[in-house]
Amino acid sequence: MQPINVTEPMSEQVHFYQVSQWPLWMLAFRPYFLAAGMLAVLSIGYWLLILTGHASWQLTMPATLWHAHEMMFGFAGVVAVGFLLTAAQTWTGVASISGNKLLWLSVVWLAARGAFFITGTGIENFNLYAVIFCQLFWWLGAITALANMLLKANNKNNYQFLPILSALCSLNIIYLWLSIEQNILLALAVVDTAVLVMTLLVGVVAGRVLPFFTARGLSLAEQVRTPRLDKILLYSSLFAVALYFISQLFISSINPGWALAVVAVLHLSRSLLWWNYKMFNVPLLWSLHFSYLALGLGLALVSLSFYSSVILFKDALHMITIGTIGLMILAMMTRISHGHTGRPLTIPHFMAVAFALVLVAAIVRSLLPFIIGPHIAWQLSAVLWIVAFSLFLLHCLPILTRRRVDGRRG
């Protein structure tokens, strides 16, 4: 993705009190990627303290539900929105949300994170009602901003992102409402469905950027295009996600395992078609390829969990949440942070280490609980994740908070 060429005088001074004019608020990827990195470290850090007994959980909402919500709707959600609001500016030529609007929308997202911990109001579940209000306001603001850009440009090719974000928003609110009702099993089924909906977004985005990034990064003559497979994969994924949702919330006798297996095979086939051994010399490429490979493997494991008691559904799903969503987010945030601030697409060696740590964390969390025990696997995976995203913050915090190096606005 190339940012819109809007020049910006290098000599322009922005005073400290002009908060909305800081470089941080020029495009959505800046505050949202920074927020995601911080949430990745802080929320999993707190989760690790809970797992090890060094922190207690006082809220009525179970800690597992809070953890699932923050990683799916807080972390992954804010990255998806940051990416789409930034990319849409390139797709449409329409200026994206920035300045005061972006600042206040970010404040709402931050308020939702803090609202979980509101206590002492005397109103039962007041904190969760506050989270619902903030999350709904944030989702609607983001979807409206994206829709405005796509509709202004009549950019029909990207309309598909609007129903995907709307589905995530709906699942988010349903999840929180079920948490208030203490319907734990149904709430967990909803968040698992949200993970599968997120794979739809991953599949669409990967289909666009991975062949392009690979061809460009390896100086290939042309991209590997798979238009027919892309279309089959999209419709198959929609069917599999819908079947899973129905099986968990309405008709328990339905087994969605076979449909998920079909989608897994399609993803793995596309992954092999895109594979190029030269990518191992480019961390920003191999990280994306391995994250996409993890999607096919993760869906295969999830499918097998419906037929074997050896493979647990939650363990299998973490190959997707960590190996696909986590690693792809880390790699894409790093790449976009460089590309959209005018920096070369070369990264320090410790960022390649960060990518590897997330990949190992996925393997540990999804495959090793049966071997080394669940608690050890969970804790080790959490430590690897925290180190990886701490390295991201170390590298990208100054990039995201400073002006572009080429003087453009973005």
Secondary structure, 3 states (H helix, E strand, C coil): CCCCCCECCCCCCCCCCCHHHCHHHCCCHHHHHHHHHHHHHHHHHHHHHHHCCCCCCCCCCCHHHHHHHHHHHHHHHHHHHHHHHHHHHHHHCCCCCCHHHHHHHHHHHHHHHHHCCCCCCCCCCHHHHHHHHHHHHHHHHHHHHHHHHHHHCCCHHHCCHHHHHHHHHHHHHHHHHHHHCCCHHHHHHHHHHHHHHHHHHHHHHHHHHHHHHHHHHCCCCCCCCCHHHHHHHHHHHHHHHHHHHHHHHCCCCCCCHHHHHHHHHHHHHHHHHHCCHHHHHCHHHHHHHHHHHHHHHHHHHHHHHCCCCCCCHHHHHHHHHHHHHHHHHHHHHHHHHHHCCCCCCCCCHHHHHHHHHHHHHHHHHHHCHHHHCHHHHHHHHHHHHHHHHHHHHHHHHHHHCCCCCCCECC
